[in-house]
Amino acid sequence: MNSTTVRRTALGIAAAAALTSVAACGSAGGTGKSDKAAGGGTIHVSPIAAVLRTAEQSTDKANSATVRSTMSVGDVISTSSTGSLRWGDGLRGDLTITYTGGRLAEAMRKNGAAPAMHARYLPDAYYVNMGAASAQRMGGRHWLKYAYDDLAKFGGASGSYMKDQIQTATPNSSVQMLLASGDVKKVGEEPVSGARATHYSGTVNVADLAGRSSNLTAEQMSALKAQLDTAGITTETIDIWINDQNLLVKKSEKAHTAKGELTNTASYSDYGVQVSAEAPPAGDTKDFKDLMNSLGTPGSGNVASGSASAS
C-alpha cells in the first residue's frame, strides 16, 4: 500500500472513526413520540416500551455526558475513545480516539500516522487533529475539517444518511432504535461500573429503520440499501443498560459485515457535565474537500458510510 493510498485511507478512517464514535451504526431520530393515537385516544404501551420511553426522555433531557467507547470491524480496524458530548442545541463534543489495532491501523502507523487523534464536534462539522506527521502533509495545519454537507456529497447515499443521523445524534439513539424496532426483551439485572443496571436487548433491520427514520429521498434510500447489501449489513443487535435514574449507562451494537463483525460499545457517566467545544483557528485548519480534491480523489460511497466506511 503506497503512501498516497494510505493517506486517502487515513482520511476515510478518520471520518469513519469520528462519526462512529458518536453515531454508531444508525439513529432513529424522531421516535420519541407521545403515546396518543391519531384520533386522540391513548395507545397501550407494553411495560418494557414504557421503561424505554422513560429512559429515552431522561437521557435526552440530561443534555451532556462523559463517554468511553470502543469500535472494531473484523481485523480491519479497532479504536477506543474517551471524552464528553453535549446534544441539547446541536451536537458538540471533544473526544480522543486511539487506534488500537487492525490492518489499516498498522498501515497508517508505518506511514507515520499518530496512534491517536483529537476530534471536536460542532453542529455543522467536526474537526480532526491526526498529529504532527499529518500536519506536515497539510502545510503545517493541524486540523482537518469535515463539513457534514461535504461528507454527504463525497459519501453518496450513505454520506447523506450519516449527515442526517450525526446532526440528530444523542446517546439515547440506541434506546430509540429499540423502541422503533418493536423487538426488545429484558435480559436481567447486571452491574455497570459497580452500579445496578437493567439490561435490554433487541434486533433492528438497518435498512428498514433508515427508511422510516431518515430524511433521505427515495433515490438516496435505494442507493443506501445497495451500499448496505454490498457491505453485507442487514440487521443489527443492540444491547442497552439503564440505571435506577432511568439513564442510559451502557450500549453495545453489533452487525455482521463483509469485512467481519462490527461492534460498537459505549459507556456514559457524569450526565450534565460541562462541555466546551469550539472550532479550531481557521489558520490552523485544512478543509477535507479541498484536501481530497488535491489528492485527485472523487466522491466515494465509502468515505462516510458509518458501518461500511472502514472497508
C-alpha positions in Angstrom: 0.0 0.0 0.0 1.7 3.2 -1.2 1.8 6.4 0.9 -0.9 8.2 -1.2 -3.3 5.2 -0.8 -2.6 5.1 2.9 -3.1 8.8 3.2 -6.5 8.6 1.4 -7.4 5.6 3.6 -6.4 7.6 6.7 -8.8 10.4 5.8 -11.6 7.9 5.3 -10.8 6.1 8.5 -10.6 9.4 10.4 -14.1 10.2 9.2 -15.4 6.7 10.0 -13.9 6.5 13.4 -15.0 10.0 14.5 -18.5 9.5 13.2 -18.9 6.0 14.6 -17.8 7.2 18.0 -20.9 9.4 18.3 -23.4 8.0 15.9 -22.6 4.3 15.9 -24.4 2.3 13.2 -27.7 4.2 13.0 -30.1 6.6 14.5 -33.8 6.5 15.0 -34.4 10.2 15.2 -37.9 11.2 15.7 -39.1 8.1 17.5 -39.8 9.7 20.8 -43.4 10.4 20.1 -46.3 10.7 22.6 -48.5 7.7 23.2 -51.5 9.2 21.5 -53.4 7.8 18.6 -54.4 10.0 15.7 -57.9 10.4 17.0 -56.7 11.4 20.4 -57.1 8.1 22.2 -54.3 6.6 24.3 -52.3 3.7 22.8 -51.5 0.8 25.0 -47.7 0.6 25.6 -46.0 -2.5 26.9 -44.2 -2.4 30.3 -40.8 -2.7 28.5 -41.7 0.0 26.0 -42.8 2.3 28.8 -39.5 1.8 30.6 -37.5 2.5 27.4 -39.6 5.6 26.7 -38.9 7.0 30.1 -35.1 6.2 29.7 -35.1 7.8 26.3 -36.7 11.0 27.6 -34.5 11.2 30.7 -31.3 10.7 28.8 -32.3 13.3 26.2 -33.0 15.9 28.9 -29.7 15.2 30.6 -28.1 17.2 27.8 -24.5 16.0 28.2 -22.3 13.1 29.4 -18.8 11.7 29.7 -18.3 9.0 27.1 -15.9 5.9 26.8 -16.3 3.7 23.8 -14.7 1.1 21.6 -15.3 0.2 17.9 -14.0 -2.5 15.7 -14.6 -4.0 12.2 -13.2 -7.6 12.0 -9.4 -7.4 11.7 -9.6 -4.2 9.7 -9.6 -1.5 12.4 -10.3 -1.1 16.1 -10.4 2.1 18.2 -11.1 3.3 21.7 -12.5 6.8 22.5 -12.8 9.0 25.6 -14.3 12.5 26.1 -17.6 14.3 26.5 -20.6 15.2 24.4 -23.4 17.7 24.6 -26.6 17.4 22.5 -29.1 19.9 23.7 -28.6 22.6 21.0 -26.9 20.5 18.3 -24.1 18.1 18.8 -21.0 19.4 20.4 -18.1 17.4 21.9 -14.5 16.7 22.4 -13.1 13.1 22.0 -9.6 11.5 21.9 -9.8 8.5 19.5 -7.0 5.9 19.7 -6.3 3.3 17.0 -5.9 0.1 19.0 -5.4 -2.5 16.2 -6.3 -3.8 12.8 -4.6 -4.0 9.4 -5.4 -0.4 8.4 -4.1 1.0 11.7 -0.9 -0.9 11.2 -0.5 0.5 7.7 -1.2 4.0 9.0 1.4 3.7 11.7 4.0 2.5 9.2 3.2 5.6 7.2 3.9 7.9 10.2 0.4 8.4 11.4 0.0 9.2 15.1 -1.6 6.4 17.3 -4.4 8.7 18.3 -6.4 11.7 17.0 -8.3 14.5 18.7 -11.8 15.2 17.4 -14.1 18.2 18.0 -17.8 18.1 17.1 -19.9 21.1 16.2 -23.5 21.3 14.8 -22.3 21.7 11.2 -19.0 19.9 11.1 -16.4 18.1 13.0 -12.6 18.6 13.2 -9.8 16.1 13.5 -6.2 16.6 14.6 -4.2 13.5 13.5 -0.8 14.6 14.8 2.4 16.3 13.7 3.2 14.0 10.8 -0.3 14.7 9.3 0.2 18.4 9.9 3.4 18.4 7.8 1.5 16.9 4.9 -1.1 19.7 5.2 1.3 22.7 5.0 1.7 22.9 8.8 -2.1 22.9 9.6 -3.0 20.6 12.4 -6.8 20.3 12.0 -8.9 18.7 9.2 -12.4 20.0 8.8 -15.2 17.6 7.8 -18.3 19.6 7.0 -21.4 17.3 7.1 -22.6 18.7 3.8 -19.3 17.7 2.2 -19.5 14.3 3.7 -22.9 13.9 2.2 -21.5 14.8 -1.2 -18.4 12.6 -1.0 -20.3 9.7 0.6 -23.2 9.4 -1.7 -26.4 8.0 -0.1 -24.5 6.6 2.9 -22.9 10.0 3.4 -26.4 11.7 3.3 -27.7 9.2 5.9 -24.6 9.8 8.1 -25.1 13.6 7.9 -28.8 13.1 8.8 -28.0 11.0 11.9 -24.9 12.8 13.1 -26.9 16.1 13.3 -29.5 14.4 15.5 -27.2 12.1 17.4 -27.6 11.6 21.1 -26.6 8.7 23.4 -30.2 7.6 23.5 -30.4 6.8 19.8 -29.9 3.2 20.7 -32.9 3.3 23.0 -34.9 5.0 20.2 -33.8 2.3 17.8 -35.1 -0.5 20.1 -38.4 1.4 20.5 -38.7 1.7 16.7 -37.9 -2.0 16.1 -40.6 -3.4 18.4 -38.3 -6.4 19.0 -36.8 -6.0 22.5 -36.6 -8.1 25.6 -35.5 -7.7 29.2 -32.3 -9.7 29.9 -32.0 -9.0 33.6 -30.2 -7.0 36.3 -26.4 -6.5 35.8 -23.8 -4.2 37.3 -22.3 -1.5 35.2 -19.2 0.3 36.7 -20.2 -1.1 40.0 -23.8 0.2 40.0 -27.0 -1.7 39.4 -28.5 -1.5 35.9 -31.2 -3.3 33.8 -30.1 -5.0 30.6 -32.4 -4.9 27.5 -31.7 -6.4 24.1 -33.2 -6.4 20.6 -32.6 -6.6 16.8 -33.3 -4.0 14.2 -33.3 -4.1 10.4 -30.8 -1.4 9.4 -32.3 -0.5 6.0 -35.9 -0.6 7.2 -35.2 1.6 10.2 -33.2 4.1 8.0 -36.2 4.3 5.6 -38.6 5.1 8.5 -36.5 7.5 10.4 -34.3 9.4 8.0 -34.9 12.3 5.6 -33.5 10.6 2.6 -35.2 10.7 -0.8 -36.4 7.5 -2.4 -33.4 7.6 -4.7 -31.0 8.0 -1.8 -32.7 5.3 0.1 -32.4 2.9 -2.8 -28.7 3.7 -3.1 -28.2 3.3 0.7 -29.8 -0.2 0.6 -27.5 -1.1 -2.3 -24.4 0.0 -0.3 -25.6 -1.9 2.8 -26.0 -5.0 0.6 -22.5 -4.6 -0.7 -21.2 -4.2 2.8 -23.1 -7.3 3.9 -25.1 -5.5 6.5 -28.7 -6.5 7.1 -29.6 -6.5 10.9 -28.0 -5.0 14.0 -28.2 -6.4 17.5 -28.5 -3.7 20.2 -28.0 -4.1 23.9 -28.6 -1.3 26.4 -28.2 -0.9 30.2 -30.4 1.6 32.1 -29.7 2.6 35.7 -32.0 3.4 38.6 -32.2 7.1 37.5 -33.6 5.9 34.1 -30.4 7.0 32.3 -28.6 5.0 29.7 -25.2 3.9 31.2 -24.0 1.5 28.5 -24.8 0.4 25.0 -23.5 -2.3 22.6 -24.3 -2.5 18.9 -23.2 -5.4 16.7 -23.6 -6.2 13.0 -22.2 -8.7 10.6 -20.4 -7.1 7.6 -18.4 -8.4 4.6 -15.3 -7.4 6.4 -16.1 -9.1 9.7 -18.2 -8.3 12.7 -18.7 -4.6 13.5 -19.0 -3.8 17.2 -19.5 -0.5 19.0 -19.7 -0.3 22.7 -20.1 2.9 24.8 -20.4 3.7 28.5 -21.9 7.0 29.7 -21.4 8.7 33.1 -21.3 12.2 34.6 -24.6 13.3 33.0 -24.9 17.1 32.9 -21.1 17.6 32.7 -19.9 20.9 31.4 -18.8 20.5 27.7 -16.9 23.1 25.7 -16.1 22.6 22.1 -15.1 25.3 19.6 -13.9 25.3 16.1 -10.0 25.4 15.8 -8.4 28.6 14.4 -9.1 28.9 10.6 -5.4 29.4 10.0 -4.6 26.0 11.5 -7.4 24.2 9.6 -7.5 22.4 6.3 -10.8 21.6 4.6 -11.4 17.9 3.9 -13.0 18.5 0.5 -10.0 20.6 -0.7 -7.5 18.0 0.5 -9.4 15.2 -1.2 -9.5 17.2 -4.4 -5.8 17.8 -4.2 -5.3 14.1 -4.0 -7.4 13.6 -7.1 -10.0 11.6 -5.1 -13.5 11.8 -6.5 -16.6 11.3 -4.3 -16.7 7.9 -2.8 -19.5 6.0 -1.1 -17.1 4.7 1.5 -15.9 8.0 2.9 -18.6 8.5 5.5 -20.8 5.5 5.4 -20.6 4.6 9.1 -20.8 0.8 9.3 -19.4 0.3 5.8 -16.8 3.0 5.8 -13.9 1.0 7.2 -13.8 -1.2 4.2 
